[in-house]
Amino acid sequence: MEFNENRSKRPFIVFIWLWEALKKGYRLHRTRRILQGMSDEQLKDVGLSRHDF
């Protein structure tokens, strides 16, 4: 049996999951910050209200 047969196919998958979760959280934070800075009229133009987010 060779070393490659026992080795995990994706040994760094946990780091990839963590990185993706951090990116998603940052995108959500940034989106909310942008929406909070918009006026009620601007929110209405894109079909949202203050109570939607």
Legacy VTK file of the C-alpha trace (Angstrom):
# vtk DataFile Version 3.0
C-alpha trace
ASCII
DATASET POLYDATA
POINTS 53 float
0.000 0.000 0.000
1.385 3.371 -0.972
1.178 6.627 0.938
-1.113 8.229 -1.649
-3.764 5.547 -1.115
-4.232 6.484 2.549
-4.067 10.223 2.074
-7.228 12.315 2.211
-8.438 13.582 -1.139
-8.981 17.123 0.164
-6.943 17.637 3.323
-7.600 21.374 3.609
-11.385 21.288 3.165
-11.968 22.678 6.682
-9.892 25.742 5.851
-11.807 26.194 2.602
-15.151 25.979 4.463
-13.943 28.483 7.031
-12.715 30.899 4.364
-16.015 30.656 2.464
-18.006 31.301 5.677
-15.895 34.374 6.438
-16.375 35.715 2.908
-20.137 35.186 3.115
-20.326 36.946 6.480
-18.344 39.903 5.178
-20.577 40.203 2.096
-23.696 40.192 4.290
-22.196 42.829 6.589
-21.215 45.030 3.658
-24.647 44.687 2.013
-26.455 45.613 5.219
-24.178 48.610 5.733
-24.895 49.862 2.212
-28.644 49.371 2.609
-28.671 51.192 5.943
-27.031 54.180 4.286
-29.747 54.454 1.654
-32.720 56.780 2.025
-36.286 55.483 2.209
-36.902 56.652 -1.355
-33.857 54.777 -2.661
-34.944 51.629 -0.845
-38.409 51.953 -2.334
-36.851 52.222 -5.823
-35.207 48.815 -5.401
-38.328 47.285 -3.848
-37.251 47.223 -0.198
-38.243 48.932 3.029
-36.488 49.442 6.356
-38.304 46.413 7.779
-36.934 44.013 5.148
-33.380 43.838 6.475
LINES 1 54
53 0 1 2 3 4 5 6 7 8 9 10 11 12 13 14 15 16 17 18 19 20 21 22 23 24 25 26 27 28 29 30 31 32 33 34 35 36 37 38 39 40 41 42 43 44 45 46 47 48 49 50 51 52
